Amino acid sequence: MKKIHLLFLALTALTAANAQNWAIQNSGSFSSLRSVCFTSSNTGYAVGNYGLILKTTNGGNQWVIEYQDSAFHLNSVCFTDVNTGYAVGGGPNGSKILKTTNGGVTWTPQMPVGTSYLNSVSFPDANTGYAVGEQGIVLKTTDGGNLWTMKSYGTYSTLYSACFTNANTGYIVGSGDLILKTTDGAATLTVQHAGGPLSGYLFSVRFIDANTGYAVGEEINPAYGTILKTIDGGAEWTTLSSGTANALHSVCFTGPNTGYVVGSNNIIMKTANGGNYWINQTSGPSNILYSVCFPAADTGYAVGDNGVILKTTNGGGVGFVENNLPSAHVKAWPNPSSGNVTVQGAALAVNTNLSVSDIHGTEVLKQQVKDCTTQLNTRNLPAGVYFITVKNDQTVEVVRFIKQ
């Protein structure tokens, strides 16, 4: 399967201003929170260890305990409407599925469904739902959770996340960089992506329409955060270099271009151009963040270890000029090149920093320019794909070139 490697471009000069843009909320608990879900701009739920379910009705100003049972942990929560929701997890006695029909006032255990922990639940409509977990377990209900049937596919990979775009079509990710797709309601699952013996884990998958989706996780050797993207319903997955060694646990998009990922060491990153590059918004103590949710375009929540809940009301507070790769404003020629490269663009005339990075995000050349046209000596660079970044106080422009 072909993979296209794109450059991660972090605008580090802007990260110092981000600390105040994700505010710590008082969860009232030190239990790790694994998942967050909002049914409106003010009403939301967070679930986590020791069977904890928290609810807010005022946009996170106050969180109250709706449910708690130390016999198991909860890993995922989702709602099909303002009253009906599901939380899944597990414990020593096996899988656990809870359901509420009154907005979290009461949570009722569903029928026993197996011995494996459940990590994710997805309901594409009011009656059809899926839950996935350890040892390749996939559960399905078609009656709103009254009856769950178990599917077996001969894999023992741990499945961490499921996302269904309709009742029959969905994607499941897990260990070994595994991505599965079904188009027949989990009657069959097809492997779309899988790694080698030293590959890592995919912890979260989200689709913003029928064709465009993202999966995030971590690689083991070498260690880096994984971001994958598809624009053709998973026929091909593009690897977007994240530029971080931190594991990425959750991904959420608020529109076709704007999205967020969260992960280890309190990392929060934002993209405004469909993942071509990301801005680091990390702030606060070094907790692991497990889940991110945006009920509105600029209002979002992230939850994680030690009961941490973070909130932003301004999209994390960072904005930047959106440019696709290659840039239409900065040009480089000849391309491909075996020697000098001419770089031209209006942005170069204003106290501009110009840098060249390889596909791993490593900076290999840097210079300051004050003219619309400048020369880069690339003779000493190894053959490969490189990215020229032009950055000043007003804009960031990127163009890709090939060194022969």
C-alpha positions as CSV (number, residue, x, y, z in Angstrom):
1,M,0.0,0.0,0.0
2,K,1.4,3.3,-1.1
3,K,2.1,6.0,1.5
4,I,2.8,9.6,0.8
5,H,4.9,11.3,3.4
6,L,4.1,15.0,4.0
7,L,6.0,17.4,6.2
8,F,4.9,18.5,9.7
9,L,5.4,22.2,10.1
10,A,5.0,23.5,13.7
11,L,4.9,27.2,14.3
12,T,6.8,27.2,17.5
13,A,7.0,30.9,17.8
14,L,3.3,31.0,18.6
15,T,3.2,28.4,21.3
16,A,4.3,30.7,24.1
17,A,1.0,32.5,23.9
18,N,-1.1,29.4,24.2
19,A,-1.0,28.8,28.0
20,Q,-4.0,30.9,28.7
21,N,-6.1,29.5,25.9
22,W,-6.7,26.1,27.4
23,A,-8.0,26.6,31.0
24,I,-8.0,23.9,33.6
25,Q,-11.5,23.1,35.0
26,N,-12.3,21.6,38.3
27,S,-13.5,18.0,37.7
28,G,-13.7,17.2,41.4
29,S,-11.9,13.9,40.9
30,F,-8.3,12.5,40.5
31,S,-9.5,9.5,38.5
32,S,-8.1,9.3,35.0
33,L,-10.7,10.4,32.5
34,R,-10.7,8.5,29.2
35,S,-13.5,10.0,27.1
36,V,-15.5,13.2,26.8
37,C,-18.7,13.8,24.8
38,F,-21.1,16.8,24.6
39,T,-24.7,16.7,23.6
40,S,-25.1,20.5,23.4
41,S,-22.9,23.6,24.0
42,N,-23.4,23.3,27.8
43,T,-24.2,19.7,28.5
44,G,-21.4,17.1,28.5
45,Y,-20.1,13.9,30.0
46,A,-16.7,12.5,30.9
47,V,-16.0,8.9,31.8
48,G,-12.9,7.2,33.3
49,N,-11.4,4.9,35.9
50,Y,-13.4,3.3,38.7
51,G,-16.6,3.5,36.7
52,L,-16.7,7.3,37.0
53,I,-19.2,9.3,35.0
54,L,-19.2,13.1,35.3
55,K,-21.7,15.5,33.9
56,T,-21.8,19.3,33.3
57,T,-24.8,21.4,32.4
58,N,-23.1,24.8,32.4
59,G,-20.3,24.4,29.9
60,G,-17.8,22.8,32.4
61,N,-18.0,25.4,35.1
62,Q,-19.2,22.6,37.4
63,W,-18.9,18.8,37.0
64,V,-21.0,16.4,39.2
65,I,-20.6,12.7,39.6
66,E,-23.5,10.9,37.9
67,Y,-22.2,7.3,38.5
68,Q,-19.3,5.5,40.0
69,D,-18.4,1.8,40.5
70,S,-14.8,0.9,41.5
71,A,-15.3,-2.6,40.1
72,F,-14.5,-1.6,36.5
73,H,-13.1,1.2,34.3
74,L,-14.9,3.1,31.6
75,N,-13.1,4.0,28.4
76,S,-15.6,5.6,26.0
77,V,-18.9,7.4,26.0
78,C,-21.3,8.5,23.2
79,F,-24.8,9.8,23.0
80,T,-27.4,9.4,20.2
81,D,-29.6,12.3,21.5
82,V,-29.8,14.5,24.5
83,N,-31.1,11.7,26.7
84,T,-29.8,8.4,25.3
85,G,-26.2,7.5,25.8
86,Y,-23.8,4.6,26.3
87,A,-20.5,4.1,28.2
88,V,-18.3,1.1,27.7
89,G,-15.3,-0.4,29.5
90,G,-14.4,-3.4,31.6
91,G,-13.1,-5.0,34.7
92,P,-12.1,-8.4,36.3
93,N,-15.6,-9.7,35.4
94,G,-15.3,-8.8,31.7
95,S,-16.9,-6.3,29.5
96,K,-19.1,-3.5,30.8
97,I,-21.8,-1.6,28.9
98,L,-23.9,1.1,30.5
99,K,-26.9,2.9,29.1
100,T,-28.9,6.0,30.1
101,T,-32.3,7.1,28.7
102,N,-32.7,10.1,30.9
103,G,-29.6,12.2,30.3
104,G,-27.4,10.4,32.8
105,V,-29.7,10.5,35.9
106,T,-29.5,6.7,35.9
107,W,-27.2,4.3,34.1
108,T,-28.3,0.7,33.6
109,P,-25.9,-2.2,32.9
110,Q,-26.6,-4.0,29.6
111,M,-26.5,-7.8,29.3
112,P,-23.1,-9.5,29.8
113,V,-21.3,-9.6,26.5
114,G,-17.8,-11.1,27.0
115,T,-14.6,-11.2,29.0
116,S,-12.7,-8.5,27.1
117,Y,-12.3,-4.9,28.0
118,L,-14.1,-2.6,25.6
119,N,-12.3,0.6,24.5
120,S,-14.7,2.4,22.2
121,V,-18.4,2.7,21.4
122,S,-20.0,4.2,18.2
123,F,-23.7,4.7,17.4
124,P,-24.3,5.9,13.8
125,D,-28.0,6.0,14.5
126,A,-30.5,5.6,17.4
127,N,-30.6,1.8,17.2
128,T,-27.4,0.6,15.6
129,G,-24.2,0.6,17.6
130,Y,-20.8,-1.0,17.8
131,A,-18.3,-1.5,20.6
132,V,-14.7,-2.8,20.1
133,G,-11.9,-3.8,22.5
134,E,-9.3,-6.3,23.5
135,Q,-8.5,-9.6,21.6
136,G,-10.2,-8.2,18.5
137,I,-13.7,-8.1,20.0
138,V,-16.4,-6.4,18.0
139,L,-19.9,-6.2,19.4
140,K,-23.0,-5.0,17.5
141,T,-26.5,-4.0,18.5
142,T,-29.5,-3.2,16.2
143,D,-32.1,-2.5,18.9
144,G,-30.5,0.3,21.0
145,G,-28.4,-2.0,23.2
146,N,-31.0,-4.5,24.4
147,L,-29.1,-7.3,22.6
148,W,-25.4,-7.3,21.6
149,T,-23.9,-9.9,19.3
150,M,-20.2,-10.8,19.1
151,K,-18.3,-10.8,15.9
152,S,-15.0,-12.8,15.6
153,Y,-12.4,-12.2,12.9
154,G,-9.5,-14.4,14.0
155,T,-7.4,-11.4,15.1
156,Y,-6.0,-10.9,18.7
157,S,-5.1,-7.3,18.1
158,T,-6.4,-4.9,20.6
159,L,-9.0,-2.6,19.0
160,Y,-9.0,0.9,20.4
161,S,-11.4,3.0,18.4
162,A,-14.4,2.7,16.1
163,C,-16.1,5.3,13.9
164,F,-19.1,4.5,11.7
165,T,-20.3,6.9,9.0
166,N,-23.6,5.1,8.6
167,A,-25.3,1.9,9.9
168,N,-23.2,-0.3,7.7
169,T,-19.9,1.5,6.9
170,G,-17.3,2.0,9.6
171,Y,-13.6,2.0,10.5
172,I,-11.9,0.3,13.4
173,V,-8.2,0.9,14.5
174,G,-5.9,-0.9,16.9
175,S,-2.5,-2.3,17.7
176,G,-0.1,-3.1,14.9
177,D,-1.1,0.1,13.1
178,L,-4.3,-1.8,12.1
179,I,-7.1,-0.2,10.2
180,L,-10.2,-2.3,9.4
181,K,-13.2,-1.3,7.3
182,T,-16.6,-2.8,6.9
183,T,-19.4,-1.9,4.4
184,D,-21.9,-4.5,5.5
185,G,-22.5,-3.8,9.2
186,A,-19.5,-5.8,10.5
187,A,-20.5,-9.0,8.7
188,T,-17.0,-8.8,7.2
189,L,-14.0,-6.6,7.9
190,T,-11.3,-5.8,5.4
191,V,-7.7,-4.8,6.4
192,Q,-6.9,-1.4,4.9
193,H,-3.7,-0.7,6.7
194,A,-1.3,-2.7,8.9
195,G,2.3,-2.2,10.1
196,G,5.3,-4.5,10.4
197,P,6.6,-6.3,13.5
198,L,8.0,-3.1,15.1
199,S,4.9,-1.0,14.3
200,G,2.9,0.8,17.0
201,Y,-0.7,1.6,17.8
202,L,-3.6,3.5,16.4
203,F,-5.8,4.9,19.3
204,S,-8.4,7.0,17.6
205,V,-10.2,7.2,14.2
206,R,-12.6,9.9,13.1
207,F,-14.3,10.6,9.7
208,I,-15.6,14.1,8.8
209,D,-17.5,12.8,5.8
210,A,-17.9,9.6,3.8
211,N,-14.4,9.8,2.3
212,T,-12.2,11.9,4.6
213,G,-10.9,10.5,7.8
214,Y,-8.0,10.6,10.2
215,A,-6.4,8.0,12.5
216,V,-3.8,8.9,15.3
217,G,-1.5,6.9,17.6
218,E,2.1,6.2,18.2
219,E,5.0,4.3,16.5
220,I,7.5,2.4,18.7
221,N,10.7,2.3,16.7
222,P,11.5,5.0,16.1
223,A,9.1,6.7,18.5
224,Y,6.8,9.4,17.1
225,G,3.2,10.4,17.1
226,T,1.3,8.9,14.2
227,I,-1.2,10.9,12.1
228,L,-2.8,9.2,9.1
229,K,-5.3,10.6,6.6
230,T,-7.5,9.2,3.8
231,I,-9.6,11.1,1.3
232,D,-10.9,8.1,-0.6
233,G,-12.7,6.1,2.1
234,G,-9.6,4.3,3.2
235,A,-8.4,2.9,-0.1
236,E,-5.2,4.8,0.6
237,W,-3.9,6.3,3.9
238,T,-1.4,9.1,3.8
239,T,1.1,9.5,6.6
240,L,1.3,13.0,7.9
241,S,4.5,13.6,9.9
242,S,3.5,14.9,13.3
243,G,6.8,16.2,14.4
244,T,6.4,14.9,18.0
245,A,7.6,11.8,19.8
246,N,4.5,11.9,22.0
247,A,1.7,9.3,21.6
248,L,-1.5,10.8,20.2
249,H,-4.6,9.4,21.7
250,S,-7.6,11.3,20.2
251,V,-8.5,13.3,17.1
252,C,-11.5,15.6,16.5
253,F,-12.4,17.8,13.5
254,T,-14.8,20.8,13.7
255,G,-14.9,21.2,9.9
256,P,-13.3,20.1,6.6
257,N,-10.0,21.8,7.5
258,T,-9.8,22.5,11.2
259,G,-8.9,19.7,13.6
260,Y,-7.2,18.9,16.9
261,V,-5.2,16.0,18.3
262,V,-4.2,15.4,22.0
263,G,-1.9,12.9,23.6
264,S,1.0,12.3,26.1
265,N,2.7,15.2,28.0
266,N,-0.4,17.3,27.7
267,I,0.2,17.7,24.0
268,I,-2.5,19.6,22.0
269,M,-2.1,20.3,18.3
270,K,-4.3,22.1,15.8
271,T,-4.5,22.2,12.0
272,A,-6.4,24.6,9.9
273,N,-5.6,23.2,6.5
274,G,-6.7,19.5,6.7
275,G,-3.6,18.3,8.4
276,N,-0.9,19.7,6.1
277,Y,0.7,21.3,9.1
278,W,-0.1,21.5,12.8
279,I,0.4,24.2,15.6
280,N,1.4,23.0,19.1
281,Q,-1.1,24.4,21.6
282,T,0.3,22.4,24.6
283,S,-0.3,24.0,28.0
284,G,-0.6,23.1,31.7
285,P,0.8,20.2,33.7
286,S,2.3,17.1,31.9
287,N,-0.7,14.8,32.1
288,I,-1.7,12.3,29.4
289,L,-4.7,13.6,27.5
290,Y,-6.9,10.8,26.2
291,S,-9.9,12.5,24.5
292,V,-10.8,15.7,22.8
293,C,-14.3,17.0,21.8
294,F,-15.5,20.2,20.3
295,P,-19.3,20.9,20.6
296,A,-18.8,24.2,18.8
297,A,-16.3,25.6,16.3
298,D,-14.2,27.3,18.9
299,T,-15.3,25.6,22.2
300,G,-13.6,22.4,23.0
301,Y,-12.7,20.1,25.9
302,A,-9.8,17.7,26.5
303,V,-9.6,15.2,29.4
304,G,-6.9,12.9,30.8
305,D,-4.9,11.7,33.8
306,N,-5.6,12.8,37.4
307,G,-9.0,14.0,36.5
308,V,-7.7,16.8,34.3
309,I,-10.3,18.7,32.2
310,L,-9.1,21.5,29.9
311,K,-11.4,23.9,28.0
312,T,-10.9,26.5,25.3
313,T,-13.4,29.0,24.0
314,N,-11.3,30.4,21.2
315,G,-10.1,27.4,19.3
316,G,-6.9,27.3,21.3
317,G,-6.1,30.9,20.5
318,V,-3.9,30.3,17.5
319,G,-4.5,31.4,13.9
320,F,-2.4,31.2,10.8
321,V,-2.6,31.6,7.0
322,E,-3.8,28.4,5.4
323,N,-1.7,27.2,2.5
324,N,-1.8,23.8,0.8
325,L,1.3,22.0,-0.3
326,P,2.7,23.0,-2.7
327,S,2.2,26.8,-2.1
328,A,0.8,28.9,-4.8
329,H,2.5,32.0,-3.4
330,V,6.1,30.8,-3.1
331,K,7.8,29.1,-6.0
332,A,11.0,27.1,-6.3
333,W,12.8,26.1,-9.5
334,P,14.3,24.1,-11.1
335,N,12.3,21.4,-9.5
336,P,13.7,18.7,-9.3
337,S,17.1,20.1,-8.8
338,S,20.7,18.8,-8.4
339,G,22.2,22.1,-7.4
340,N,21.1,25.7,-6.7
341,V,17.3,26.3,-6.2
342,T,15.8,29.8,-6.9
343,V,13.0,30.7,-4.4
344,Q,10.7,33.5,-5.3
345,G,7.7,35.0,-3.5
346,A,6.3,38.4,-2.3
347,A,6.6,37.2,1.3
348,L,10.4,37.1,1.0
349,A,10.7,40.8,0.8
350,V,9.6,41.4,4.5
351,N,12.2,40.4,7.0
352,T,11.7,36.7,6.3
353,N,13.2,33.5,7.7
354,L,13.7,30.8,5.1
355,S,14.4,27.2,6.1
356,V,14.6,23.8,4.5
357,S,13.4,20.6,6.2
358,D,13.4,16.9,5.2
359,I,10.3,14.7,5.3
360,H,10.9,13.9,9.0
361,G,10.7,17.6,9.9
362,T,14.4,18.0,10.5
363,E,15.8,21.4,9.5
364,V,18.8,21.1,7.2
365,L,19.2,24.7,6.0
366,K,18.3,28.1,7.3
367,Q,18.9,31.7,6.2
368,Q,17.3,35.1,6.5
369,V,16.3,36.9,3.3
370,K,15.0,40.4,2.4
371,D,14.5,40.1,-1.3
372,C,11.7,38.6,-3.4
373,T,14.1,36.3,-5.0
374,T,16.9,34.3,-3.3
375,Q,19.2,31.4,-4.1
376,L,19.5,28.2,-2.1
377,N,22.6,26.0,-2.4
378,T,21.3,22.4,-2.1
379,R,24.3,20.6,-3.6
380,N,25.3,19.0,-0.3
381,L,21.8,17.7,0.5
382,P,21.2,14.0,-0.1
383,A,18.7,13.1,-2.8
384,G,15.1,13.1,-1.6
385,V,12.0,15.3,-0.9
386,Y,12.4,18.6,1.0
387,F,10.2,21.4,2.0
388,I,11.1,25.1,1.9
389,T,9.3,27.2,4.6
390,V,9.1,31.0,4.3
391,K,7.9,32.6,7.6
392,N,7.6,36.2,8.7
393,D,5.2,38.1,11.0
394,Q,2.3,38.0,8.6
395,T,2.4,34.6,6.9
396,V,3.8,31.2,6.5
397,E,4.3,29.8,3.1
398,V,5.5,26.3,2.1
399,V,6.8,24.8,-1.2
400,R,8.0,21.3,-1.8
401,F,11.0,20.4,-4.0
402,I,12.9,17.3,-5.0
403,K,16.7,17.0,-4.8
404,Q,18.1,14.7,-7.4
